[in-house]
Structure formats: C-alpha cells, structure tokens
Amino acid sequence: MAIPAALINFDIQDAGLTVWLFKKSGGAAGTAPTYTGRWITTEDDLDAALKSAIDDARADIEEVQEYGLLAQNNEGSALLIDTAETHAGLIVGQTANPVPQKKVKNEKEIVNTSFFVVRLTHNGSVLHAVRKTDASWKTKQRKGLIDIGFRDSALELDDAPRFSLSKYVDFFIADDRIIIPHKANFESVLNYRQAHANEF
C-alpha cells in the first residue's frame, strides 16, 4: 500500500509552523473526548529542530498498512486510517483557528498537557504531527523534584520550568488520512481503541 502523497510530498522545511498544546478529558464509554487546545509562541531554533525531527519521522516510514484493532506495525511501518473514523477532526478544527484568546499566557496553561500538535502549513496544504507528552509536563511528577542546571562546572538551582518535546511522532494527519507510526499512543490520544471495541 502506498504512503499517502499528502504526507510524502509535503514541504516541511518551507512550511509555517504553530505548536499547539492540548489537554484531554472525558471520552469514557465510547463518547467523544473533550480537547482543550492552546497555541504557543516558539523561537526559530525550536521551529528548525521540530521540522528536522518531523522530517526524520516521516523518512522512517517505509510502508503502510490499513489500521485494524488487531493490526500491528513495526519499525519502518505505519498504520493508515481515515480521519472520519476518529475524533481527529476535533483537533484539526481547533488548530485551524489560532485566535489571541487561545494563546498560552502562563505556566498553568502548559502543565498537565496531554499531547502536543505541530501544525505545518505550506501553499494551502496542512500537515499535523501529534505526540503524547512525557512526565516532564505532569504537575505531580514535578512536585517531588528540585530543578537544577549545570553551569560553570557546578550544579545550581534552576527555577525555570523545563519541558521536553519528543523527537518522535505518534501519528500524522494529512488531508483525510491518519498515518500512525505508534499505534498505542494514537489510540490513547483519540480514544480510538475503546470506541472500536464498543462496536463488538
């Protein structure tokens, strides 16, 4: 099966970039989850690093196969599903509207982020790269830590909050298709496995 052209042919390096941070709630018993997204200003060097990581993640995909509840992918492969079969439209809809009211203004709006989306735009085309966040975004994980930095051959207290953005992509949204290198995280973000299981 061919990798979708909307992913393969997308010009990542020349694209405009916006980072969205999402918190997720609900979604139990097959209902649609609630996503609360906010966009955040990023510096040029971070934009370049994100584009490079997304380019690498795309290059790692050598083959695709249709998504199924029992389907498994391995290194170099990805699963494929239509966006209409998922809650991806809820994410895409929010990222299309970066109004000032949705801009991150303080740290409280960042902590406990569930996943982040890098929205790339080029010549009218849009590509979304989605990844679950790690423990550095969770309040309870940070409460038991003393943040430190290494400067001038010594450790010192560093009160600036630190967050990590993974170089990996859990799934891409390209036009009406979702390309999934990491099935478990895709199912977690979109509550897809539960919704599919409820059909049985």
N, C-alpha and C positions, 0 to 999 in steps of 0.2 A: 504494500500500500504506500502511496506517495505521501511525503511530508507536505502539508498544505503550503501552497505558493505564498499565501499571505504572511506566513512566518519566514520562509526561506528567502523571499525577495525583499523583505522589509529592510530599509536603510537605517540601521540602528545608530551608526556613528553620526549621521547628519540630522537625526531626529531631535525635536524638542522633548524635554523630559520634565515630568512632575512626579514627586513622591507623595503617595497617599498612605496614611496610617489608619488602619481600621480596627475598631473594637466590635466584637460579635456577642450577641446574646440571643437567647431563645433557640428555636429550631428543634425542640423536643417533639417526639411523636410524629415526625414527618412534616411538621409545619415549617414554613419558611423562617430562617433566622433573620434577626434584625442586625443590619450592619450600620455602624456609625463611622463615616469616613471624614478625615480632615487632611488637607494638603499642607505641606511644609516647605519652606524655602530651603534650597540646597546650594552649596557652593560649587563652582566649576570643577574643582578637583574631585569632589564626590560624584558629580554627574559623570565625569570621564571614567571613574572607577566602576560605577554601576553599569554604564554602557559596555565596558570591556567584559565585565562578568556576565552580562546578559548575552553578549555575542558569543562568549565561550560556551555558555549553557546551550545555546541554540546549535552551535557546531558539534556538541556532544551527541546530538540526536541523529542516529544513522538510519533508523527505521521506525515506523509507527504501525500499530495495530488497533483495531476497534476496542473501545472500553467495554468491559463486561464485569459483572460482580466478581467472577472468579478469575478474570484475566490478570496476568502478572507481567510486569515489564522488568527488564534487567538493564545493566549498564549499556548505554548506547541506544536504548529503545525508549519509546514513549507510547502512551495510550491516547486515543482520539475519541472525542465525543462532541455532539452538537451542543452549543450554548443553550438552546431552547429546552434541553433535557435537565438543566441545572438551575441554580439560583445565581449564576454568573451575571445575569442582566442587572441584578440589584447593585452589584459592584460597578459594572460598566456605567450604569446610569449616574451614579454619584460622581465618578471620576470625570465625567464629561462636563461638570459644572463647578469649576474652582472659584466660587464666589468668595469675597472677602470674609464673610461670616463663617466660612468653613476652614479658614486658615488657622493653623496651630499658633496659639498665643502664649501658652505657658506649659511647664513640665507636666502638670496634672493631666493635660490632654494627650500626653505621649505615653506615660506609664500605663502598663497593662494593655498595650496594643496587642491584638491577636495575630495580625498579619499585615504585611505592607505590600503595596502595589506600585510598581514603577510604570507610569503611563507614558508611552512614547508616541509622538505624532510626527508624521512626515508626508507632505503632499496629499493631505486629506485622508491618509491611512492611519490607523491606530493599532498599537500593539501593547498589550498589558502583560507584565511579568509579575507573578504573585509568589510570595514566600511567607510561610509562618515565621513568627518571631521566636527568638530563643529566650532563655531565662533572664537575660540582662534587661528585658522590658518589664518584668514582673515585680510589683512592689514587695511582695513577701520574700522574694529571693534577695532583694537588695537590702532589706531591713537588717539582716544578720551580717552585713559586710561593712568593712571600713575601706573606703575608696582611697587608693594610693597611686602615686605616679613615680616613675624613676627619672630623676633629673640630677645632673652634676654628680654622678656616681653614688647617689643616695636615694633612699625611699622617702617620700614626703606625702603628707595628707593632700588629697585632691578632692575637693568638694564638688567639682563639676560632674554632673551625671554622665554616665557612659552607657552607650547603647551599641549593639552590634547589628550590622546588616549582613546577612549571609550572602556569599557569592553564588549560591545555588538558586535555581528557580524550581518551585514546586509544579507550577503549570503556567502556560502561556494562553492568553485569549487573543485569537487572531481572527477578525471578522466573526463568522458564526461558528467557529470551531475552537475547541479547547485541546491543547496539546499537553500531555501530562507526563513529565519525567518521574514524578514522585507521587504515586497513587494514594498512599495513606494520608499525606498532607492535603492533597486535593479533596479527598473525601471528608476530612476534618473541617477544612475551611468552608466548603459548600454544603456540609451535612448531607453529602450525596449518598453514602452507603446506607444510612438509615432510611432515607427516602426510598431507595431502591429495594431494600429489604422489606419495607412495609407493603410492597406490591404482592408479596408472596402470602 
